[in-house]
């Protein structure tokens, strides 16, 4: 949101509310100019005299109560005083309250903007972008379509299979960098309604949301692991059983070639997979012909920490932004790096 739109002239404001609007405009400018999370935090302290992030609407509320009272009282005494007169006075009070009342929406908008800036800067995320080494065509949907075709996980729905959001970033571990593409995927299965329904052709759509990641520069191990299904998609149809019975009950491994499975499914890999699926419910596929991996599961990797209280001043905002994170993503990143390194 441009700073100019914050400086609204629609309402008549008090001096205090005008200062709050200046605070909001200043916050927009801070977020737009920041190049790191610390830039934002440093700009919020010290701030100045007025740290308010709420509008003083006492007078507006007072006129609302007064206007409603006049309307009700005027109706009760309309025998003595024409109701048209009291109605006009009451509506004038309500109109004046409308003029001076300030909605909290500009404050909520700038707080949301700063939250997203903190997320982008803290985790080096590029929303709706693909990793730089992939073709940067004008239509990134073509790149996403090719990635979806490389794995059998994106055909679960018989009606819809879509990636609605994707985020590019880079993970680094022991001086090695892994290009990463996070995504939010959903699919819809259409099922016929009960046969007792009068409309025999009516279908019911069931939507399922999942989240996952593509990781590039990975070895071509050619196997899939899951704790959700007892069979897997083509071409990963050859089942592999480990020597550990308990692991086999919770973890199922499939590949397209038994010899390749024997080479790559070592005791160490089995242990890493078992540890990973203790915390996650989903599927991991190491591609057999391309240098990439795909994970898809039920955990919302985009989930962000929530506000514990309404933010009413700059100090509270700074404390909130300092601790604002994506906890599920952080946990998943640690678990996935432990699996692939």
WOGI-V702477 format. One record per pair of residues at least 4 apart in sequence whose C-alpha atoms are under 8 Angstrom apart, sorted by the first residue. I is the first residue (numbers start at 1). J is the second residue. If there is no record, write none. Layout:
I:J / I:J
This chain:
1:5 / 1:28 / 2:6 / 2:28 / 3:7 / 3:25 / 3:28 / 3:29 / 4:8 / 4:25 / 6:21 / 6:24 / 6:25 / 6:106 / 7:21 / 7:22 / 7:25 / 10:99 / 11:99 / 11:100 / 11:101 / 11:102 / 12:99 / 12:100 / 13:17 / 13:18 / 13:100 / 13:101 / 13:102 / 14:18 / 14:100 / 15:19 / 16:20 / 16:55 / 16:56 / 17:21 / 17:55 / 17:56 / 17:102 / 18:22 / 19:23 / 19:50 / 20:24 / 20:50 / 20:51 / 20:52 / 20:53 / 20:54 / 20:55 / 21:25 / 22:26 / 23:27 / 23:51 / 23:52 / 23:53 / 24:28 / 24:53 / 24:106 / 24:107 / 24:110 / 25:29 / 26:30 / 27:31 / 27:110 / 27:114 / 28:32 / 28:110 / 28:113 / 28:114 / 29:33 / 30:34 / 30:40 / 30:43 / 31:40 / 31:113 / 31:114 / 31:117 / 34:39 / 34:40 / 35:39 / 35:121 / 36:40 / 36:118 / 36:121 / 36:122 / 37:41 / 37:117 / 37:118 / 37:121 / 37:122 / 38:42 / 39:43 / 40:44 / 41:45 / 41:318 / 41:321 / 41:322 / 42:46 / 43:47 / 44:314 / 44:315 / 44:318 / 45:315 / 47:51 / 47:314 / 51:313 / 51:314 / 51:315 / 52:312 / 52:313 / 52:314 / 53:107 / 53:311 / 53:312 / 53:313 / 53:314 / 54:104 / 54:107 / 54:312 / 54:313 / 55:102 / 55:103 / 55:104 / 56:102 / 57:61 / 57:100 / 57:101 / 57:102 / 58:62 / 59:63 / 59:97 / 60:64 / 60:96 / 60:97 / 60:98 / 60:100 / 60:101 / 61:65 / 61:97 / 62:66 / 63:67 / 63:93 / 63:94 / 63:96 / 63:97 / 64:68 / 64:93 / 64:94 / 64:97 / 65:69 / 66:70 / 66:90 / 66:93 / 67:71 / 67:89 / 67:90 / 67:91 / 67:92 / 67:93 / 67:94 / 68:72 / 68:90 / 68:94 / 69:73 / 69:90 / 70:74 / 70:86 / 70:87 / 70:89 / 70:90 / 71:75 / 71:86 / 71:87 / 71:90 / 71:91 / 72:76 / 73:77 / 74:78 / 74:81 / 74:82 / 74:83 / 74:86 / 74:87 / 75:83 / 77:81 / 77:83 / 78:82 / 78:83 / 81:85 / 81:86 / 82:86 / 83:87 / 84:88 / 85:89 / 86:90 / 87:91 / 88:92 / 89:93 / 90:94 / 91:95 / 92:96 / 93:97 / 94:98 / 95:99 / 96:100 / 97:101 / 104:108 / 105:109 / 106:110 / 107:111 / 108:112 / 109:113 / 110:114 / 111:115 / 111:317 / 112:116 / 113:117 / 114:118 / 114:321 / 115:119 / 115:321 / 115:324 / 116:120 / 117:121 / 118:122 / 118:321 / 118:324 / 119:123 / 119:124 / 119:125 / 119:324 / 119:325 / 119:326 / 120:124 / 120:125 / 120:126 / 121:125 / 123:169 / 124:169 / 124:170 / 125:167 / 125:168 / 125:169 / 126:130 / 126:167 / 126:168 / 126:169 / 127:165 / 127:166 / 127:167 / 127:168 / 128:165 / 128:166 / 128:167 / 128:168 / 129:140 / 129:166 / 129:167 / 129:168 / 130:134 / 130:136 / 130:140 / 130:166 / 130:167 / 130:168 / 130:181 / 131:168 / 131:169 / 131:179 / 131:180 / 131:181 / 132:136 / 134:143 / 135:143 / 136:140 / 137:143 / 139:143 / 140:144 / 141:145 / 142:146 / 143:147 / 144:148 / 145:149 / 146:150 / 147:151 / 148:152 / 148:153 / 148:154 / 149:154 / 150:287 / 151:285 / 151:287 / 151:294 / 152:233 / 152:234 / 153:233 / 153:296 / 154:161 / 154:162 / 155:161 / 156:161 / 156:187 / 156:189 / 157:161 / 157:187 / 157:188 / 157:189 / 157:190 / 158:188 / 158:189 / 158:190 / 159:187 / 159:188 / 159:189 / 159:190 / 160:186 / 160:187 / 160:188 / 160:189 / 161:185 / 161:186 / 161:187 / 161:188 / 162:185 / 162:186 / 162:187 / 163:183 / 163:184 / 163:185 / 163:186 / 164:183 / 164:184 / 164:185 / 164:186 / 165:183 / 165:184 / 165:185 / 166:181 / 166:182 / 166:183 / 166:184 / 167:181 / 167:182 / 167:183 / 168:179 / 168:180 / 168:181 / 168:182 / 169:179 / 169:180 / 169:181 / 169:182 / 170:177 / 170:178 / 170:179 / 170:180 / 171:177 / 171:178 / 171:179 / 171:180 / 172:176 / 172:177 / 172:178 / 173:177 / 173:337 / 178:215 / 178:216 / 178:217 / 179:215 / 179:216 / 179:217 / 180:213 / 180:214 / 180:215 / 180:216 / 181:213 / 181:214 / 181:215 / 182:211 / 182:212 / 182:213 / 182:214 / 183:211 / 183:212 / 183:213 / 184:209 / 184:210 / 184:211 / 184:212 / 185:209 / 185:210 / 185:211 / 185:212 / 186:207 / 186:208 / 186:209 / 186:210 / 187:207 / 187:208 / 187:209 / 188:205 / 188:206 / 188:207 / 188:208 / 189:205 / 189:206 / 189:207 / 190:203 / 190:204 / 190:205 / 190:206 / 191:203 / 191:204 / 191:205 / 191:206 / 192:200 / 192:201 / 192:202 / 192:203 / 192:204 / 193:197 / 193:200 / 193:201 / 193:202 / 193:203 / 193:204 / 195:200 / 209:298 / 210:296 / 210:297 / 210:298 / 210:299 / 210:300 / 211:296 / 211:297 / 211:298 / 211:299 / 211:300 / 211:301 / 212:294 / 212:295 / 212:296 / 212:297 / 212:301 / 213:294 / 213:295 / 213:296 / 214:292 / 214:293 / 214:294 / 214:295 / 215:292 / 215:293 / 215:294 / 216:291 / 216:292 / 216:293 / 217:291 / 217:292 / 218:286 / 218:291 / 218:292 / 218:293 / 219:286 / 219:291 / 219:292 / 220:286 / 220:287 / 220:288 / 220:289 / 220:290 / 220:291 / 220:292 / 221:260 / 221:261 / 221:264 / 221:286 / 221:287 / 221:288 / 222:255 / 222:256 / 222:257 / 222:260 / 222:261 / 222:285 / 222:286 / 222:287 / 222:288 / 222:289 / 223:236 / 223:253 / 223:254 / 223:255 / 223:256 / 223:261 / 223:285 / 223:286 / 223:287 / 223:288 / 224:232 / 224:236 / 224:253 / 224:254 / 224:255 / 224:283 / 224:284 / 224:285 / 224:286 / 225:251 / 225:252 / 225:253 / 225:254 / 225:273 / 225:283 / 225:284 / 225:285 / 226:251 / 226:252 / 226:253 / 226:277 / 226:281 / 226:282 / 226:283 / 226:284 / 227:250 / 227:251 / 227:252 / 227:277 / 227:281 / 227:282 / 227:283 / 228:281 / 228:282 / 228:283 / 229:252 / 230:252 / 231:237 / 232:236 / 232:237 / 232:254 / 233:237 / 235:255 / 235:256 / 236:254 / 236:255 / 236:256 / 237:254 / 237:255 / 237:256 / 238:254 / 238:255 / 238:256 / 238:257 / 238:258 / 239:252 / 239:253 / 239:254 / 239:255 / 240:252 / 240:253 / 240:254 / 240:255 / 240:258 / 240:261 / 241:248 / 241:252 / 241:253 / 242:247 / 242:248 / 242:270 / 244:248 / 245:249 / 246:250 / 247:251 / 247:274 / 248:252 / 250:274 / 251:273 / 251:274 / 251:277 / 255:260 / 255:261 / 256:288 / 257:261 / 258:262 / 259:263 / 260:264 / 261:265 / 262:266 / 264:269 / 265:269 / 265:270 / 266:270 / 267:271 / 268:272 / 269:273 / 269:339 / 270:274 / 271:275 / 272:276 / 272:338 / 272:339 / 273:277 / 273:339 / 274:278 / 275:279 / 276:280 / 276:335 / 276:336 / 276:339 / 277:281 / 277:282 / 280:297 / 280:298 / 280:299 / 281:297 / 281:298 / 281:299 / 282:295 / 282:296 / 282:297 / 282:298 / 283:295 / 283:296 / 283:297 / 284:293 / 284:294 / 284:295 / 284:296 / 285:293 / 285:294 / 285:295 / 286:292 / 286:293 / 286:294 / 287:291 / 287:292 / 287:293 / 287:294 / 299:328 / 300:328 / 301:326 / 301:328 / 301:329 / 301:332 / 302:326 / 302:328 / 302:329 / 303:326 / 303:327 / 303:328 / 303:329 / 304:324 / 304:325 / 304:326 / 304:327 / 304:328 / 305:324 / 305:325 / 305:326 / 305:327 / 306:324 / 307:320 / 311:316 / 311:317 / 312:316 / 312:317 / 313:317 / 314:318 / 315:319 / 316:320 / 317:321 / 318:322 / 319:323 / 320:324 / 326:330 / 327:331 / 328:332 / 329:333 / 330:334 / 331:335 / 332:336 / 333:337 / 334:338 / 335:339 / 336:340 / 337:341
